Amino acid sequence: MPKPTVGKRKATTGAANRGKKKGQGALRPGSALKHSNASSKPGRTTPKGETRVRKAGSHMRSESTIKRLQLYNSKPDRQRMKEQSLKPVRIQPDRRWFGNTRVIAQQKMQAFRETIAKGVEDPFSVVLKSSKLPMSLLRETEKASRMDLLSVAPYKEVFSKKRQQKRAKIAATDLESLREAADKKAEGYGTDAAALVDAAGMEKTEDFSGHAGEEIFNKGTSRRIWAELYKVVDASDVLVFVLDARDPMGTRCQQLERELRSRQKHVVLLVNKVDLVPTWATRRWIQELMKEFPTLAFHASITNPFGKNSLLNLLRQFGNLLKEKKHVTIGMIGYPNVGKSSVINTLKRKKVCKAAPVPGETRVWQYIALTKRLYLLDCPGIVPPSASDFEADCAKVLKGVVRAERLKTPSDYIHEVLSRVKKPYLLQRYRLSPETSWKDSEEFLTILGKKMGKLVKGGEADIDTAARIVLYDWQRGRIPYFTAPPEDDPASSDAKPEGEMAICLRSPAFTSLMRRTAVVKHPSCCRVWPLSEIRICFTVSRLPTISQPSSIFRASQLRKS
């Protein structure tokens, strides 16, 4: 006969497990536990017709709400958090653990410094993996020299009890004698100055008025413009100096180039507007500028450019060489009105930057995406600080730094235009008769004003309007002019580099990629050479580094075989 207690327990367990399966909260058979209906238990039994998810109008907490409230009241087990499962660890028995690590001999360090210094200073080479190299070892720490004040003023003569107080040297004893001495010096100054002028062979010239005080000549030298330049320089990995082919040396900023060399920036010279000068002049200027930096000839035009492929290849090679950088930024800097924005538009084959044949069109820097890794930076034109005399102001006008319509007296600068341009070109440009002649700039402007119908009251020629027209034509390249390049020295022809155009190569695979293209434009002589006639050379020099060897790829050179 079965015991009644056991039967009760089974009945109770069965009633508790009614409607539940294994894994859903069902109790084991014979368990003394019962299902609780407490509000703090997620698996409690709910009244008939309700589920564990709270419905609208229900007064019971849902399962997620109960778990969240329990989380608020729970505390971390800090003792368990501090426990660490330690396993036996064995260290390799090696004597290197007890000696100096990552050391290098002094001779290898000196060789490393010399090799790296040559690679950094050479504008035709690129240092690979510069972020992993100890570049700080190049800069030797210079000890600050203390001021040797004791040699100037000994301690005893200044601070001791026997110090001597210096008296001021006064030549005059009273006011009358001081006035007489000043008058004598003033009389002698005039005679001495005249004698110095005569001895130097200088001639007295008339002073020009009305130009030195104009505010327009300070354009491009403000703090705002230079602040934009500093932003571009700091954000750029490669800086492209855009020069005017008519006056390459006049549109260079030597001070900025020296500063960039000290910052170890990659500099490339881009001679723009080569369509305004003869081919032989462009070739000589390229050869002359190649002695300092890699130089390319360029003609900015969206429809008919020149030198675009050469510039794109050079920028792509910088992208391949600087693989350690996620993005390579190329900054375009230079004088106003040299074509920086036009170069970017040419590379993009559409108008992405605002460009105009007048200076000051670009006012702030602008980011342009050329490829996924190459970015272009457009910068406002900058003007280096110069003297405030007439010659410096006239040079700014002829370089296109100043807008002609904002000049108060534009006729003052026509004399320099007439001295630089040959007379037949002016006669042809303004359709004057071959017998036309003039003595000075004022007479030329009078003839030109009457020819164009620019008159004022009384039938006289409007000189200022005619002068502005001449300056407009000068700045837009309608008047032919260019500075003559330096003549070739036959004695130094043997010392010239093998190639005339330098292009950095990363690997032979890139060379084979270039050879699959049709032609390449050679900027130094403005000719088109097939790649089958071009020999490509590159050298690799190994550096003695501490751990992993790196290399410097020197600039490869192209030359006709």
C-alpha positions in Angstrom: 0.0 0.0 0.0 1.6 3.4 -1.0 2.4 6.0 1.5 0.1 9.1 1.4 2.9 11.6 1.9 4.7 10.5 -1.2 1.5 10.7 -3.2 0.9 14.3 -2.0 4.4 15.4 -3.0 3.9 13.9 -6.4 0.6 15.6 -6.8 2.0 18.9 -5.8 4.9 18.6 -8.2 2.7 17.7 -11.0 0.4 20.6 -10.4 3.3 23.0 -10.4 4.7 21.5 -13.7 1.4 21.6 -15.4 1.8 23.2 -18.9 5.6 23.4 -18.6 8.3 21.5 -20.3 11.9 20.8 -19.5 14.0 24.0 -19.9 11.0 26.3 -19.4 11.0 26.4 -15.6 9.6 23.0 -14.8 10.6 21.6 -11.5 12.2 18.2 -11.1 10.0 15.3 -10.0 10.0 15.0 -6.2 11.3 18.6 -5.6 10.3 20.3 -2.4 10.3 23.8 -4.2 7.2 25.4 -5.5 6.7 28.1 -8.1 6.5 31.5 -6.5 4.2 34.3 -7.5 6.5 37.0 -6.1 6.8 40.2 -8.1 10.6 40.0 -8.0 10.8 36.6 -9.8 11.0 36.7 -13.6 9.5 33.1 -14.0 6.6 33.5 -11.7 3.2 32.1 -12.5 0.8 34.7 -13.9 -3.0 34.8 -13.6 -5.1 33.2 -16.2 -5.2 35.2 -19.5 -1.9 37.1 -18.9 1.6 36.4 -20.2 5.1 37.4 -19.1 5.1 40.4 -21.4 3.3 43.3 -19.9 0.2 44.4 -21.8 -1.6 47.7 -21.9 -3.6 48.2 -18.7 -1.8 45.4 -16.9 -0.5 46.0 -13.4 2.2 43.3 -13.4 5.9 43.8 -14.2 7.3 42.3 -17.3 10.2 39.9 -17.3 12.6 42.5 -18.7 11.5 45.1 -16.1 12.2 42.7 -13.3 15.7 41.9 -14.6 16.5 45.5 -14.9 15.5 46.3 -11.4 17.6 43.4 -10.1 20.5 44.8 -12.1 20.1 48.1 -10.2 20.3 46.4 -6.9 23.2 44.0 -7.7 26.8 44.6 -6.6 30.0 43.6 -8.4 32.0 40.7 -6.9 35.2 42.6 -6.4 37.0 39.6 -4.9 36.3 37.6 -8.0 37.4 40.4 -10.3 40.8 40.5 -8.6 41.4 36.8 -9.1 43.7 35.9 -12.0 44.3 32.5 -13.4 48.1 32.3 -13.4 49.7 29.7 -15.5 53.4 28.8 -15.5 55.4 31.0 -17.9 58.9 30.2 -19.0 61.5 32.7 -20.3 64.0 31.7 -22.9 67.5 31.5 -21.3 69.5 34.0 -23.2 72.3 36.3 -22.2 70.7 39.1 -24.2 68.2 39.6 -21.4 71.0 40.8 -19.2 72.8 43.1 -21.6 72.1 46.3 -23.6 69.5 46.1 -26.3 68.9 48.2 -29.4 72.4 49.7 -29.5 74.5 50.8 -32.4 78.2 51.6 -32.7 79.4 55.2 -33.1 80.8 54.6 -36.6 77.5 53.2 -37.9 75.6 56.0 -36.3 77.8 58.6 -38.0 77.4 56.8 -41.4 73.6 56.7 -40.8 73.6 60.4 -40.1 75.6 61.2 -43.2 73.5 59.0 -45.5 70.2 60.2 -44.2 71.3 63.9 -44.2 72.2 63.5 -47.9 68.8 61.9 -48.7 66.9 64.6 -46.8 68.7 67.5 -48.3 68.6 66.2 -51.8 65.3 67.4 -53.4 65.5 64.6 -56.0 65.3 61.8 -53.4 62.6 60.5 -51.1 63.2 58.8 -47.7 61.0 55.8 -47.3 59.5 54.9 -44.0 60.6 58.1 -42.4 58.2 57.6 -39.5 59.9 54.4 -38.5 63.5 55.8 -38.8 65.1 57.6 -35.8 65.1 61.0 -37.5 65.8 62.8 -34.2 69.3 61.3 -34.3 70.0 63.6 -37.3 69.7 66.7 -35.3 72.7 67.0 -32.9 71.8 68.7 -29.7 73.5 72.0 -29.5 74.4 73.2 -26.0 73.2 76.7 -25.3 76.2 78.9 -24.9 76.1 81.1 -21.8 76.5 84.8 -22.1 80.0 85.7 -21.0 79.1 88.9 -19.2 82.3 88.9 -17.0 84.4 89.6 -20.1 82.4 92.7 -20.8 82.0 94.0 -17.2 84.1 92.3 -14.5 82.4 91.5 -11.2 84.6 93.7 -9.1 84.0 96.8 -11.2 80.2 96.4 -11.0 79.2 94.9 -7.6 82.2 95.1 -5.3 82.9 97.8 -2.8 85.7 99.2 -5.0 83.4 99.6 -8.0 83.7 102.7 -10.2 80.7 104.6 -11.3 80.9 105.6 -15.0 80.2 109.1 -15.9 78.4 110.2 -19.0 80.7 111.8 -21.6 79.4 115.2 -22.3 81.2 117.2 -24.9 79.5 120.5 -24.1 79.4 122.3 -20.7 76.4 124.5 -21.4 73.5 124.8 -23.9 75.2 127.4 -26.1 78.3 125.2 -26.8 76.0 122.2 -27.5 74.1 124.3 -30.1 77.3 125.4 -31.8 78.6 121.9 -32.0 75.4 120.7 -33.6 75.4 123.5 -36.2 79.0 122.6 -37.2 78.0 118.9 -37.7 75.0 119.9 -39.8 77.1 122.0 -42.1 79.7 119.3 -42.6 77.1 116.7 -43.3 75.9 118.4 -46.5 79.3 118.7 -48.0 80.3 115.1 -47.0 77.1 113.7 -48.6 77.6 115.6 -51.8 81.2 114.3 -52.0 80.2 110.7 -51.5 77.5 111.0 -54.2 80.1 112.4 -56.7 82.7 109.8 -55.7 80.2 106.9 -56.3 79.1 108.3 -59.7 75.5 108.5 -58.8 73.0 110.8 -60.5 70.2 112.6 -58.7 66.8 111.4 -59.9 63.4 112.9 -59.5 61.2 111.4 -56.8 58.1 109.7 -57.8 55.0 110.6 -55.8 51.6 109.1 -55.5 52.6 105.4 -55.4 54.4 104.6 -52.2 51.5 105.5 -50.0 48.9 103.4 -51.9 47.3 100.6 -49.8 46.9 98.4 -52.9 50.6 97.5 -52.8 50.1 95.7 -49.4 47.8 93.1 -51.0 49.1 89.6 -50.5 51.2 90.6 -47.5 48.5 90.7 -44.8 48.5 88.4 -41.8 45.3 86.7 -43.1 46.9 85.7 -46.4 50.1 84.4 -44.7 48.0 82.5 -42.1 46.3 80.7 -45.0 49.7 79.9 -46.4 50.9 78.4 -43.1 47.8 76.2 -43.0 48.6 74.9 -46.5 52.2 74.3 -45.7 51.4 72.4 -42.5 48.8 70.3 -44.1 50.8 69.4 -47.3 53.3 66.6 -47.8 54.4 67.9 -51.2 54.5 71.6 -52.2 54.3 72.7 -55.8 55.6 76.2 -56.5 53.7 77.6 -59.5 55.9 80.0 -61.5 55.2 82.3 -64.4 57.2 81.3 -67.5 57.7 84.9 -68.5 59.6 85.7 -65.2 60.4 82.5 -63.3 63.0 84.0 -61.0 60.8 87.0 -60.3 57.9 84.9 -59.2 59.9 82.7 -56.8 59.9 83.2 -53.0 63.5 82.3 -52.0 62.8 82.9 -48.3 59.9 80.4 -48.2 61.9 77.8 -50.2 64.7 77.9 -47.6 62.1 77.6 -44.8 60.6 74.5 -46.5 64.0 72.9 -46.9 64.6 73.1 -43.2 61.2 71.5 -42.6 62.1 68.6 -44.9 59.2 69.2 -47.3 59.2 67.9 -50.8 59.2 70.8 -53.2 58.4 70.8 -57.0 58.7 73.8 -59.3 56.0 74.1 -62.0 56.6 76.6 -64.7 53.2 77.6 -65.9 52.1 79.7 -69.0 54.8 78.2 -71.3 52.6 79.0 -74.3 53.6 82.7 -73.8 57.4 82.2 -74.3 59.5 80.5 -77.0 60.4 76.8 -76.7 64.2 77.5 -76.4 63.6 79.8 -73.5 61.5 77.2 -71.7 64.1 74.6 -72.2 66.9 76.7 -70.7 64.8 77.8 -67.8 64.0 74.2 -67.0 67.6 73.2 -67.2 68.5 76.1 -64.8 65.8 75.4 -62.3 66.5 71.7 -62.3 69.8 72.4 -60.5 67.8 73.1 -57.4 64.4 71.3 -57.5 62.5 69.0 -59.8 60.9 71.2 -62.4 58.1 70.7 -64.9 56.8 72.8 -67.7 53.0 73.3 -67.8 50.2 75.0 -69.7 47.0 75.2 -67.8 44.0 74.5 -70.0 41.0 72.2 -69.6 40.7 71.5 -73.3 44.3 71.6 -74.6 46.8 71.2 -71.7 50.5 70.6 -71.8 52.5 68.7 -69.2 49.5 67.3 -67.5 50.6 63.7 -67.9 54.1 64.4 -66.5 52.6 66.2 -63.5 50.1 63.4 -62.8 52.8 60.8 -63.1 55.0 62.7 -60.6 52.1 63.0 -58.1 51.2 59.4 -58.4 54.9 58.4 -57.8 54.8 60.5 -54.6 51.7 58.7 -53.6 53.5 55.3 -54.1 56.6 56.4 -52.3 54.8 57.9 -49.3 52.8 54.7 -48.6 53.1 55.2 -44.9 50.7 58.1 -45.1 47.0 57.4 -45.5 46.5 60.4 -47.7 49.1 62.5 -49.6 48.3 66.2 -49.8 49.8 68.4 -52.6 49.7 72.2 -51.9 49.8 74.7 -54.7 51.5 77.9 -53.7 53.0 80.9 -55.5 52.5 84.5 -56.4 49.0 85.9 -57.3 47.8 85.4 -60.9 50.3 82.7 -61.8 47.6 80.0 -62.4 47.4 77.9 -59.2 43.7 77.4 -59.5 43.9 76.9 -63.2 46.4 74.0 -62.7 44.0 72.3 -60.3 41.1 72.7 -62.8 43.3 71.2 -65.5 44.1 68.2 -63.4 40.4 67.7 -62.6 39.3 68.4 -66.2 36.6 70.6 -64.9 36.1 73.9 -63.1 36.4 73.0 -59.4 38.2 76.2 -58.3 37.3 79.8 -59.0 39.8 81.1 -61.5 40.2 84.5 -63.2 42.9 86.4 -65.0 43.1 88.9 -62.2 45.0 88.7 -58.9 43.2 88.0 -55.6 40.5 85.7 -56.9 41.3 82.9 -54.4 40.8 84.2 -50.8 40.8 81.0 -48.7 42.4 77.6 -49.0 40.4 74.8 -50.6 40.6 71.0 -50.5 40.2 69.2 -53.8 40.1 65.4 -54.1 42.2 64.2 -57.1 42.1 60.5 -56.3 41.3 58.4 -53.3 44.8 59.0 -51.8 45.8 62.3 -53.5 44.4 65.6 -52.4 45.1 69.0 -53.8 45.2 72.3 -51.8 44.5 75.6 -53.4 46.2 78.6 -51.6 45.7 82.3 -52.0 48.6 84.1 -53.7 51.3 85.4 -51.4 53.8 88.3 -51.9 57.1 88.3 -50.0 57.8 91.5 -48.1 59.9 94.0 -50.2 60.9 97.6 -50.1 58.3 100.4 -50.5 60.1 102.3 -53.2 59.0 102.9 -56.8 61.0 100.0 -58.3 59.5 97.4 -56.0 56.0 98.8 -56.6 56.5 98.8 -60.3 57.8 95.2 -60.2 54.6 94.2 -58.3 52.4 95.8 -61.0 54.2 94.0 -63.9 54.1 90.7 -62.0 50.4 90.9 -61.9 50.1 91.3 -58.1 48.1 94.5 -58.3 44.8 95.0 -60.2 45.2 97.8 -62.7 41.8 99.3 -62.1 42.7 100.1 -58.5 45.8 102.1 -59.3 45.6 105.8 -58.7 48.2 106.8 -61.3 48.6 103.9 -63.7 50.5 106.0 -66.2 53.6 106.0 -63.9 54.3 102.4 -64.7 54.0 102.5 -68.5 57.6 103.7 -68.8 58.8 100.3 -67.5 56.6 98.5 -70.0 58.0 100.4 -72.9 61.5 99.7 -71.7 60.9 95.9 -71.6 58.8 95.4 -74.8 60.2 95.9 -78.3 58.6 98.6 -80.3 57.4 96.4 -83.3 55.3 94.3 -80.9 53.5 97.4 -79.5 52.9 98.7 -83.1 51.4 95.3 -84.0 49.3 94.9 -80.9 47.6 98.3 -81.1 47.6 98.6 -84.9 49.7 101.7 -85.1 51.5 102.8 -88.3 55.1 101.8 -88.6 56.1 105.5 -88.7 54.7 106.1 -85.3 57.3 107.2 -82.7 57.3 108.6 -79.2 59.8 110.1 -76.8 58.3 109.1 -73.5 55.4 107.1 -72.0 53.1 110.2 -71.8 53.4 110.7 -75.6 52.8 107.0 -76.2 49.6 107.1 -74.1 48.4 110.2 -75.8 48.8 108.5 -79.3 47.1 105.4 -78.0 44.3 107.2 -76.3 43.4 109.1 -79.5 43.7 105.9 -81.6 41.2 104.1 -79.3 38.9 107.1 -78.9 39.6 107.4 -75.1 39.2 111.2 -74.8 38.2 113.7 -72.0 36.8 117.2 -72.2 38.5 119.4 -74.7 39.4 116.5 -77.1 42.5 115.5 -75.1 43.5 111.9 -74.6 42.6 110.1 -71.4 46.0 109.0 -70.3 44.9 107.0 -67.2 42.4 104.9 -69.2 44.9 104.2 -71.9 47.5 103.2 -69.3 45.0 100.8 -67.7 44.4 99.1 -71.1 48.1 98.6 -71.6 48.5 97.1 -68.1 45.5 94.8 -68.8 47.1 93.5 -71.9 50.4 93.1 -70.1 48.9 91.0 -67.3 46.9 88.8 -69.6 49.8 88.0 -71.8 48.6 89.9 -74.9 51.9 91.8 -75.1 54.8 89.5 -75.9 57.5 89.6 -73.2 59.8 87.2 -71.3 63.0 87.4 -69.3 66.0 86.0 -71.0 67.3 82.8 -69.3 71.0 82.6 -68.3 73.3 81.5 -71.1 74.7 78.0 -71.2 78.2 77.7 -70.0 80.1 75.3 -72.3 82.8 74.7 -69.7 80.2 73.3 -67.2 78.4 71.1 -69.8 80.2 68.0 -68.5 79.1 68.6 -64.9 75.4 68.5 -65.8 73.3 65.6 -64.7 72.5 62.8 -67.1 68.8 63.5 -67.3 66.9 66.7 -67.7 63.7 65.6 -66.0 63.7 63.6 -62.7 60.9 61.2 -61.8 61.0 59.0 -58.7 60.4 55.4 -59.3 59.1 52.9 -56.7 59.7 49.5 -58.4 60.3 47.9 -61.8 56.6 47.1 -61.9 55.8 50.8 -62.1 58.3 51.1 -65.0 56.5 48.4 -67.0 53.2 50.2 -66.3 54.6 53.4 -67.7 55.9 51.7 -70.8 52.4 50.5 -71.6 51.3 54.1 -72.2 51.6 55.7 -75.7 53.8 58.8 -75.3 55.2 61.0 -72.6 55.7 64.7 -72.9 59.2 65.8 -72.0 58.9 69.2 -70.3 62.5 70.3 -70.5 62.6 70.5 -74.3 58.8 70.6 -75.0 58.9 67.6 -77.3 57.0 64.3 -77.4 59.2 61.2 -77.2 58.0 57.6 -77.6 58.7 55.5 -74.5 60.7 53.1 -76.6 63.4 55.8 -76.9 63.6 56.5 -73.2 65.9 54.7 -70.8 64.9 54.6 -67.2 67.5 54.2 -64.5 67.2 54.1 -60.7 69.6 53.4 -57.8 69.0 52.1 -54.3 71.2 52.9 -51.4 70.9 51.0 -48.2 70.9 52.7 -44.8 72.6 51.2 -41.7 69.6 51.3 -39.3 69.2 49.8 -35.8 66.6 47.1 -36.4 65.0 47.0 -39.8 66.9 48.2 -42.9 65.2 50.9 -45.0 66.3 52.5 -48.2 66.4 55.8 -50.1 65.2 55.7 -53.7 67.1 58.4 -55.5 65.3 60.3 -58.2 65.3 58.4 -61.4 66.3 60.2 -64.5 65.0 60.1 -68.0 67.2 60.7 -70.9 67.3 59.9 -74.6 69.2 56.7 -75.2 
